[in-house]
């Protein structure tokens, strides 16, 4: 069963979507997930298609998160 949402925190901040998507792909591959990057907005993780979204918070330390939302087909 696929997770509806996956939240990741990467070590670096990314300022364009393509770099963020590529870093997300590399992170998941290093975590032993099968994945395929379709474009800068869509990734397939373990056979499930997800929309790649960016979330930034400005608490004491700025934080950038990658939110993968399951795309229902």
N, C-alpha and C positions, 0 to 999 in steps of 0.2 A: 504494500500500500504506500502510495506517495505522500510525502508531507505537503500540506497546502502552502506552507511558507518556510523558507530556510533563511536565516539571518547569519551573515558572516561579517567579521571585523578583520580587515586586512592590515598588515603592518605599515603600509605606506598609504598616503593620500593620493588620489588620482583626480586630474582636472579635466580629462576628456573621457567620454563614454567608451571609446574603443580601448583605451589603456585599462580602464576599470574592468571591462568585459574580459580582456585577455588575462589580467591578473586573477580574476575570479576563476577562469578556466584552469590556469596553472595551479592555483590553490587546490581546486577540487581534484585535479589529476594527481597531485602530490599526496592527497588524502585517500588515494586508491579508489576513486569513483570513476566510473566510465562516463565520459562526457564528450559532447560535440558542440562547438560554438557555431550557431547558424548565422548570426549577425550580431551587431552590438547590443541588441535588445533581447535576444532569445538564445537559450542554451538548453541542451538536452542532458539531464543528469540521471544516470541509472535507468534510462529508457523513458523518463518523464520530461515533458517540455515545460520550461519555466521562463517567465518574463524577468529580465534583469532590471532592478530599480536601485537607485542610489538614495541613501538617507543620511543627512548630515545633521548633527546636533552641535550646539555651541554651549556646552556646559563649561566647567572650569578648564577642561582640556577638550578642544574640538575633536569630534569623533565622526568618522565616516563609516557607514555600514552598507553592505550590499544585501539587498532583500530580493530573494528569488520567490516569485509567486507562481504557483502551479497554474498552467493554462489548461483548462478543460476542453477536450476536443469532442 
